[in-house]
Amino acid sequence: MIKLVLSDVDGTLTDNRRVFSTRAAEEIRKIQAHGITVSLVSGNVIPVMYSLRTYLGLSAPLFAENGGSMIADDITSFFSMEKPALFFDHLQNKGLARGILTNRWRLCSMGYDPTPGREREILALAGEFQVDITNSGFSWHILNQGQNKGFALLHLIKMFKLRPEEVLVIGDNLNDMPMFQESVKKAVPANAEPELKAKADYVSKLPYGDGASEILSSLDSF
Amino acid sequence: MIKLVLSDVDGTLTDNRRVFSTRAAEEIRKIQAHGITVSLVSGNVIPVMYSLRTYLGLSAPLFAENGGSMIADDITSFFSMEKPALFFDHLQNKGLARGILTNRWRLCSMGYDPTPGREREILALAGEFQVDITNSGFSWHILNQGQNKGFALLHLIKMFKLRPEEVLVIGDNLNDMPMFQESVKKAVPANAEPELKAKADYVSKLPYGDGASEILSSLDSF
């Protein structure tokens, strides 16, 4: 029986322009009202997750910066800004990338737009600076090593004392892969990347928020 | 004919616990798709308005900090943090107030919880520090003089070159009063304060997001 749902946001609960599905919002509220814990994890920043938590009416902690920071009544950052900031400065100085609007609100990651054609160069440099690079499908992020959505998943499993098979994860893009682990249940909307579909227990025929809504409305089948 | 709608958020598009009405979200998207400009103004912070703009899919600029700051593709602060921060420090040092979580994201205002029983003392001190005090119904704010939702309204009227009678404002609480000006159309949900009801062209029989949804679905009647 599923006791906790951990979902990605952009591309999973939204459409391809990041407009949030009101159907998904309704399903989320419905399953929370039925006693299931609902958490979200995104590459976006703490105040954005603060907004989603407030306006969706969620009570569980939510995770920002690909799992690196968490908001409940208070804010927790599990990683430091030191390495991401250092690498970002390096990229900027070499003309390889530009920062994004939300960087001013980040605690332990940096977002960037790569200079066209220089994407591989950035990936090649990351190891040297001991950082990880991920792409949400909406933007590129510089993370500390070990900072990913799998980290958020493990944190929730411990916090709520769950068995992995009591957890359903939902996502669509490559930065969701670290939470697509063997032991938990996994579902994806139709727009998900092939790598995620290959691992999923269930692939919705519907894309984006409609797919997530269908998944959320049939939790009993997991 | 209404060409622009400017609405408050908390208590107007949400319920009394700040959970956003999905019906209101749908109505907002519908009227924007019909060519009407939709903007929001709140006592909340820029990244929260950034989230609402993204996840509602709005294209107009939105206003934070009671009209003091604005987000479109970029962020603009029309006022400084100097006086609100100075007054807040004074309140804190005298044990009159505590800060709120969102203060770390503010550009030109401070939010506070007054020490119970000391509310009037705070109001009495504000003039001396040349700041205004307002209450959204959800929290107290320290603002620069002239920083209010009427400022945001005038900014939008200029920006979109509108006549005031082409603008509909919607709000529920006393910090919405500065935008309830003679020359614009005004509507309120059933939970609005009596002072706003007295000025409104239309008072919905429905409260909160349901009231706003009803108003938004009948723009032709204004």
HADDOCK unambig.tbl for C-alpha pairs under 7 A between the chains (distance, minus, plus):
assign (segid A and resid 18 and name CA) (segid B and resid 54 and name CA) 6.43 0.50 0.50
assign (segid A and resid 18 and name CA) (segid B and resid 55 and name CA) 5.98 0.50 0.50
assign (segid A and resid 19 and name CA) (segid B and resid 54 and name CA) 6.35 0.50 0.50
assign (segid A and resid 19 and name CA) (segid B and resid 55 and name CA) 4.44 0.50 0.50
assign (segid A and resid 19 and name CA) (segid B and resid 56 and name CA) 5.63 0.50 0.50
assign (segid A and resid 19 and name CA) (segid B and resid 57 and name CA) 5.14 0.50 0.50
assign (segid A and resid 20 and name CA) (segid B and resid 55 and name CA) 4.77 0.50 0.50
assign (segid A and resid 20 and name CA) (segid B and resid 56 and name CA) 6.37 0.50 0.50
assign (segid A and resid 22 and name CA) (segid B and resid 22 and name CA) 5.48 0.50 0.50
assign (segid A and resid 47 and name CA) (segid B and resid 47 and name CA) 5.87 0.50 0.50
assign (segid A and resid 47 and name CA) (segid B and resid 48 and name CA) 6.29 0.50 0.50
assign (segid A and resid 48 and name CA) (segid B and resid 47 and name CA) 6.27 0.50 0.50
assign (segid A and resid 48 and name CA) (segid B and resid 48 and name CA) 6.07 0.50 0.50
assign (segid A and resid 48 and name CA) (segid B and resid 51 and name CA) 5.51 0.50 0.50
assign (segid A and resid 51 and name CA) (segid B and resid 48 and name CA) 5.50 0.50 0.50
assign (segid A and resid 51 and name CA) (segid B and resid 51 and name CA) 6.64 0.50 0.50
assign (segid A and resid 54 and name CA) (segid B and resid 18 and name CA) 6.44 0.50 0.50
assign (segid A and resid 54 and name CA) (segid B and resid 19 and name CA) 6.35 0.50 0.50
assign (segid A and resid 55 and name CA) (segid B and resid 18 and name CA) 5.98 0.50 0.50
assign (segid A and resid 55 and name CA) (segid B and resid 19 and name CA) 4.44 0.50 0.50
assign (segid A and resid 55 and name CA) (segid B and resid 20 and name CA) 4.77 0.50 0.50
assign (segid A and resid 56 and name CA) (segid B and resid 19 and name CA) 5.63 0.50 0.50
assign (segid A and resid 56 and name CA) (segid B and resid 20 and name CA) 6.37 0.50 0.50
assign (segid A and resid 57 and name CA) (segid B and resid 19 and name CA) 5.13 0.50 0.50
